[in-house]
Amino acid sequence: MMKAVKDKKKLQQAFKAIYKRGEFVSNQELKERLSEQFKRLGILLSPKATQIKECSIYKVEPCSQYIDGKKVNGYRFGDTIFDYRL
């Protein structure tokens, strides 16, 4: 149980690593990026695109976009909520 709590804390680090302001990311690509970060950070949670809703570092909006004539669901990264600069 304690491992799950630690994974939740590390989750914010994974979100920070994949952030690119204003970028649209499909659900599939987001899952792949999270999977890479989970491996890097040793997080045992199963990566899911919907986990991005738990992000407290930046704003995330669910949206869809047409790519090659097909509607693709995903998320758009917004502005950061916290300013890390001093």
Contacts in CASP RR format, 6 or more apart in sequence:
PFRMAT RR
TARGET T0000
AUTHOR 0000-0000-0000
METHOD contacts of the structure
MODEL  1
MMKAVKDKKKLQQAFKAIYKRGEFVSNQELKERLSEQFKRLGILLSPKAT
QIKECSIYKVEPCSQYIDGKKVNGYRFGDTIFDYRL
3 44 0 8 1.000
4 44 0 8 1.000
4 45 0 8 1.000
7 43 0 8 1.000
7 44 0 8 1.000
7 45 0 8 1.000
8 45 0 8 1.000
10 41 0 8 1.000
10 42 0 8 1.000
10 43 0 8 1.000
11 43 0 8 1.000
11 45 0 8 1.000
11 51 0 8 1.000
11 54 0 8 1.000
12 55 0 8 1.000
12 56 0 8 1.000
12 57 0 8 1.000
13 37 0 8 1.000
13 41 0 8 1.000
14 34 0 8 1.000
14 37 0 8 1.000
14 38 0 8 1.000
14 41 0 8 1.000
14 43 0 8 1.000
15 52 0 8 1.000
15 55 0 8 1.000
15 57 0 8 1.000
15 58 0 8 1.000
16 57 0 8 1.000
17 37 0 8 1.000
17 40 0 8 1.000
18 25 0 8 1.000
18 30 0 8 1.000
18 33 0 8 1.000
18 34 0 8 1.000
18 37 0 8 1.000
19 57 0 8 1.000
19 58 0 8 1.000
19 77 0 8 1.000
19 80 0 8 1.000
20 77 0 8 1.000
21 58 0 8 1.000
21 77 0 8 1.000
21 78 0 8 1.000
21 79 0 8 1.000
21 80 0 8 1.000
22 76 0 8 1.000
22 77 0 8 1.000
22 78 0 8 1.000
23 76 0 8 1.000
23 77 0 8 1.000
24 63 0 8 1.000
24 65 0 8 1.000
24 74 0 8 1.000
24 75 0 8 1.000
24 76 0 8 1.000
25 33 0 8 1.000
25 74 0 8 1.000
25 75 0 8 1.000
25 76 0 8 1.000
25 77 0 8 1.000
26 67 0 8 1.000
26 72 0 8 1.000
26 73 0 8 1.000
26 74 0 8 1.000
27 49 0 8 1.000
27 72 0 8 1.000
27 73 0 8 1.000
27 74 0 8 1.000
27 75 0 8 1.000
28 49 0 8 1.000
30 49 0 8 1.000
30 52 0 8 1.000
30 74 0 8 1.000
30 75 0 8 1.000
31 47 0 8 1.000
31 48 0 8 1.000
31 49 0 8 1.000
34 47 0 8 1.000
34 48 0 8 1.000
34 49 0 8 1.000
34 51 0 8 1.000
34 52 0 8 1.000
35 47 0 8 1.000
37 43 0 8 1.000
38 44 0 8 1.000
38 45 0 8 1.000
38 47 0 8 1.000
45 51 0 8 1.000
49 74 0 8 1.000
49 75 0 8 1.000
52 60 0 8 1.000
52 75 0 8 1.000
53 60 0 8 1.000
56 81 0 8 1.000
57 80 0 8 1.000
57 81 0 8 1.000
57 82 0 8 1.000
58 77 0 8 1.000
58 78 0 8 1.000
58 79 0 8 1.000
58 80 0 8 1.000
58 81 0 8 1.000
59 77 0 8 1.000
59 78 0 8 1.000
59 79 0 8 1.000
59 80 0 8 1.000
59 81 0 8 1.000
60 75 0 8 1.000
60 76 0 8 1.000
60 77 0 8 1.000
60 78 0 8 1.000
61 75 0 8 1.000
61 76 0 8 1.000
61 78 0 8 1.000
62 73 0 8 1.000
62 74 0 8 1.000
62 75 0 8 1.000
63 73 0 8 1.000
63 74 0 8 1.000
63 75 0 8 1.000
63 76 0 8 1.000
64 71 0 8 1.000
64 72 0 8 1.000
64 73 0 8 1.000
64 74 0 8 1.000
65 71 0 8 1.000
65 72 0 8 1.000
65 74 0 8 1.000
66 72 0 8 1.000
END
